Amino acid sequence: MASIRDIAKMAGVSAASVSRILNNDESFSINENTRKRVIDIANRLHYSKEKNIRSPRNANADMSIGLILRHNSDSELRDPYFLAIHRGIEEEAAERRLQVTKVFGMRDEGKDWDQLSKYGAIIMVGQMTDTAMDIIMGKNPNLILVDNYISDEKYDRIQTDFIAKTYKVLDLLYEKGHRNIAFVGGRSSIVDVDGSRINSRHEVRADAYSRWMQLHDLTKYTDVNIGQWSAEDALQMTSEILRGDDLPTAILVASDPMAMGVYKAISNAGLKIPDDISVVSFDDVELNRYLTPTLSSIKMDSEEMGRIAVKVAREKMIGTRKMPIQIVCSSELKVRDSIRDLTKKNK
């Protein structure tokens, strides 16, 4: 059973104000919209003065959040991007005194779909097939998608601006004289109902790179290398690139862990960064500042993405918004020592 403090937290007012509103204190002057919001939330939480217990610290199931995660606990630790999203969800929910429970992992077999209806909202981090999302929406319409680039406007979606930032990085390299630019990234996949993965070469950064190269009449240099999201695969793919006759002057990498493999491959080939090849990546983990040379990278506050997801879920649960929204979170390019300006090589 929800408490007055739970209602106050949801409504953004003091517990004393909630108490006076719910007790119909005629001497209490407050905005009518605020009064209505408090009453609506109390009704949604099934608040009862007679049955309310003094000690509860959590809201009831109507204000709880179920999580569907792409990664399990082990693989999540190897991916700083998804780990930070999960951490942001947990921290924001704790601050708002909302209960968060992992319902199941996308790749789990024998999922209990029925339990999705027990939660006030569902946050899904990653992408599943249309069939899977139809099942989820049928069990719980309060679905919020994080790091999912589906174009269907019926969903609340929280996305990165990685397409725009890929263009920005490539524009910067172009201004600095680079034309032969290669791409090294990870394989995108969608998880099906049974937990199996459907692989695809379509990934937001890789697709943006290919489009940009085409728009700038550089298709003869287009070189998309896709493997696993690991330093080992990046090492192998970059080593293969460097065995070619026409070496790129720059490599765009889809993640910092993969950039470690790119650095190693370039070093193994007896080449130097950025003198021979410039490198730019995504994630901007702390280690980048200690590499030699320091790695230029795109910094996305993925923890904040998780926090925003909880805020959107809360809006859905208390019914303050009916229209689905798309939130594109802005990232920042951190330019460091791994980029060479080729326009200055003869000056």
C-alpha positions, 0 to 999 in steps of 0.5 A: 500500500502506498504512503503519503510520502510516496504520493508526495514524491510522485507529485513533486509536493510536500507530504504535508500538502498531500495530507491536507489535500487528501483530507479536504482541508478547505483552509488550504490554498493550492493550485487546482492543477496540483490538487487534481494531480495529487488526487489522481496519483493517490487513486492510481496508487490505490491510497486508502487512509484506513488501510495505509501502513506507516512504514512502507518505503516503496510504492506498490506494483502500479508504480514499479518498473520491469526491466528487459535487458540486452545483456546478462550481468557478465556481458554487461560488465564488458560493455561500459555503454550498457552498464552505464544505462543500467546504472542510471535506471537503478539510481534514478528509480532509487531517488524517486523511490520506484521499485525496479526489477529485471523481468528477464533478459532478451536472450533468455529461453522460456520467458514468462511474458505474463508477468509483464502486466504486473508492473506499472511500466516496462523499460527495454534496453536494446532491440527485439523483433516486431513480434516480441514487442507486440507481445510486450505491448499486449501485456503492458502498453507502458513500454519505453525503448532505450537504445532502440532505433525502430522508426515506429512512432507508437513507442516511447524511444530514447536514442543517441545522436550517433548518426549525427555525430558520425557525420560530424566526425567524418566532416572533421576528418574531411576538413583535415584532408582525409578521404580514404577513411575505413570503418571498424565496428560490431555486428548489430542484431535483433533478439527474437521471441525465443532469445535467438539473435538475428544478425544484421549488417545494419548498425547506426554508425556503420550505415551513417558512415556508408551514407556519408562516404556516398554523399561525398563521392568517396565510395571507392574508399568505402570499407566497412569491417564488421565483427564481434564487439571486441578488441580481438575482432577489431585487431584481426579486422584492422590487421587485414585492412593494413595488409592492403595496398591502399592504406586508409589515412583514418579509421572510425571505430564504433566503440572504445573497447574495439579501438584498443584492438585497432591501436594494437594492429597499427602498432604491430604493423610498424605504423604510428597514430596519428602520423600514419593513421588517425583513429576516432572512436565512440564511448570515451571511457576514462582509459582514453586519456592514458593511451599513447596517443590519447584517443579522440572519442564520442562521449555519450552520457549513457547513465543519463539516458537510463535516468531519462528512461525512468522519468518517461516511465513515471510520466506513463504510470501517473498518466500525465502524458498520452502522446508517445515521444522520441528523445534524442540524447546529445553526445560530445566529440572529444578531440585529442591526439589521435587525429592528424591534420593532413592539410598541414603536412607540407607546411 
